[in-house]
Amino acid sequence: MEKKIIQRLKIENATVKYRDQVLFSGLNLEINENEHWAVVGEGGSGKSALLKALAGRYVIAHGKISHLWYETYKQEHTITDPLFSRSRLMAYVDVRHDFKNLSNTRDFFYQQRFNAGYSDNTPTVRDFLREKAEEHFSPDHLKTQWTTKWTIDRVVETFHLASLLTTHLIKLSNGETKRLRMAAALLKNPKILLLDNPLNGLDVVTREKFEDIFADIDASGTTIIMATRPREIPEIITHVAVLHRDRQLTAMPRHRFVPERIDVASHPLPDPVGLQKVMRRQDRAHYDVLVGMKNVRVAYGETVIFENINWEIRSGDCWALSGPNGSGKSTLLSLINGDHPQAYANDMVLFDVKRGSGESIWDIKRKIGFMSPELFQYFPYHFTGVQVVESGFYDTIGLIGHSRPDNREIAERWMDVMGLSEVRDVRLADMPATRQRLCLLSRAMVKNPHLLLLDEPCLGFDRHQQERFKHLVDAMAKIADFGLVYVTHHQETLPECINKTLSLGHLQMTP
């Protein structure tokens, strides 16, 4: 006898809108019992938008999304409470976190990570997990039904959070934050778990461990739907939904999906002539030693992040900085960028001047271009694309005060080089995550810095976007004599100009 297919979720000819913008039209998808889905496509094709539509965050203007699993659950558990909604049975982990401080606001800023006095205003990992558990287990029938599945003890063990329980949220690395947020989502014991690029920014070892975690999630009766890269689809996935440039969707079983055949638009390589013009080859000061570190050490109380770091970056050096999540890569960059107060307690030279010789933070930042996952997390959403890029001239988090016409013109040129002309006057909140990241990358490069610090710059990019950015960095390295530090867990994203490597955790350095 043929096994009966039990539908869990069905999208029928749906038109999905966000404000006045139509995101999808004529959208159809069926997800059945015992299926787990990956959503793939080029950057900007609507992967995150589809997850948000399933989570109920976008308006369904026409057609419908039927949550059949929800109706089944209510019947099986005899739930008659009119206030009981499907949101209690769904968890969505976005690309940006929703952490709040002790004042119950989201007023975080990047430098807060490295200042003990500031970070104390944020909850610890233990506090955060307890709060989420109390939120999710408040209804009596949920308490009795789910206490044997995902508990605080279980998620702490599964995601290796024991050593982080007393750590303040703001101090977590990008990878640690991802693990914590997924752990918190599972405390909800969801029937549907929506994950937006959960493997982005994780080191190789951690990505491999997630195969076992996804298997545990499957065993607990949860359906996984995730946006991910075509070549990072976990083994647990049974079906793939491919989103195309026209926002149409093609669904197929996992075994029929061929990553190489995915419909991805090619992005033209940067124009060398145009790039040379925008980089303004005007005379500027030359520095021999951009960064010099001798026996550098960073510790918070008795917790040592790293020590005995001896590192020199000279003009023309292009470094790859690697290491597992939590090894201190972002902290090391913060010492250089003037964001970490312990820089003054260490023997450091920045731009041929010993740190603490009277230079201001702004003197240092003026010579540096910077991009990181944390900056992406904390950057305010209300600024337009061109305001974000122009703010790089002033080293402010967004455009504070009046725009300068000459700087705005250069910012617009950089946006043309990066393929961002269409989002020039669009708010960050209203553009895809890949466009947001490209705006922040343009912000890092707009002033043609002497030192470029790029921490995981290609997170969320499709293959062609990665290739285009690699070519852009290589072209810039040929035009200007700058220093580069490039952080990534994906070796295939490294530009060809990389000529030196530093690995934290193992402290290996190669010329």
C-alpha positions, 0 to 999 in steps of 0.5 A: 500500500502506498504511504499517505502523504500528510501535508504540513504547510501549503502556499497557494498562488500567494502574493506577498507584500511588504509595505507597498512592495510586492515581494512574490506573486503567484507563489506555490509550495507544499511541505509535507511531514518528514520533510526538511527544506533548504531555500537557495538562490542568488543574493537578493532573490528573496530567501529571507523574505520567503522565511519571513512570509512563512513566519507571518511577518509579511502580508499575504495580499492574495492567495493563502498560506495554510498551516495545516500542522497547526490545525492538527496540533490544536485538535490533537491537544484539544486547544480551545484558547482563542489567544493560542496562535501558531507563533507559539509553535514557530521559531524564526532565527533572523540574520540579525539578532534581537538582543535587548539590554537590561533597560529592555532596549536594543541600543547596542553599539559596536564598541560596547563589546570591548568595554567592560563598563558598557557590557555590564548593561547587557544580560548574560547568556544564562539570563538570556536562556532563562528569560526565553525559557520562561517566555516559551513555557508560560502556558500550562499545557506547553509546560506539561507537553514539552519539558522532556524535549528541549530544555535549558540543560539540553541546549547548553550541552548541545550547543556547547554553551557551558563556558559562556553562561556568565558571558554578557551577550554583547561580548559574544563572537558572531559564531557564538551568537549564532549558536546561542540564538538557535539554542534559544529558538529551540527552547520554544520547542517549535514544530516549525524552525525557520533559519536564515543562513544558520551556517554563515560565519561558523568555522569548519569544525562547528559547521560539521558539528551542526550535522548532528544538531540538525539530526537531533532537531529532526528527532524532536519532531521539528520541521526545519526550513532554512535559507542557505548557500547551495554548497552548504546544504546539511544532510538532513535536508530532503527538499530544495526550493530554488528562488530565481531572479524573477522571484519565481520558485522551483521545488525539487527533492534533494537528490535532483538538486545540482548546485552548479546549475543554480540560476545565478546572474553573473556580476560584471567585474570592476572597471579598472579605469573607473576604479582608479578614478574613484580611488583618487590617486592623490598624494598622501602620507606613506607609512612603513609600519601600519601595525606593530604588536609586541607580546600583545595580551587581552584579558577580562579578569581571569579570562585570557582572550589571547596573549603573546601576539607579535604581529607586524603589518606593513604597506603592501601586506595582505593578510588572511586572519583565521581561527575558530569562533571565539578565538579573538579575531574581532578583538584583535581587529578592535585593538587596531581600529581604536575600539578596544581600551586595552590597546593602551595597556599593550606595546603597539605601533599604529602608522609609525607612531607608538600607541598612546603618544597623543594621537586620538581615536579619530586620527587612527580611524581616519586611516582605516576602513573597517567592516565586520559581522558585528557592525552589520548587526548594530548598524541603525536601519533608518539610514539610506544606502548613500548615507551609510556609504558617506558616513565612512568619511567621518567614521560615524555609525550612519550619517551624523550631521550634514552631508558634504556634496564632494563626499556624497559624490564619491560615495555615489561613485563607489555605489556604482562600482559595487552595483548599488545604484538602485539602492542609493536612496533606499533605507537599509531596512528596506533592502536585502541583507546582501545589499546591506553588507555591500553598503557597509563594504563600500563604507569601508573603502570610500575614503581609500584607507591606508589599512583595510580590515575586512571581517567576513566580508562575503557572508551571505553572498552568492558565488558570483558576488563572492568572485566579483568582490575578490576581483575588486579587492585584487584590483584595488591592491594593484592600484593602491599601496594599502595594507589588508587584513581579511578574515574568513572561515571560507578559504575559497573567498580569499582574494589572490592578493593575500600573501601572508597568514595569521591563525589564532588559536594555533598562533601560526604565521606564514609569510 
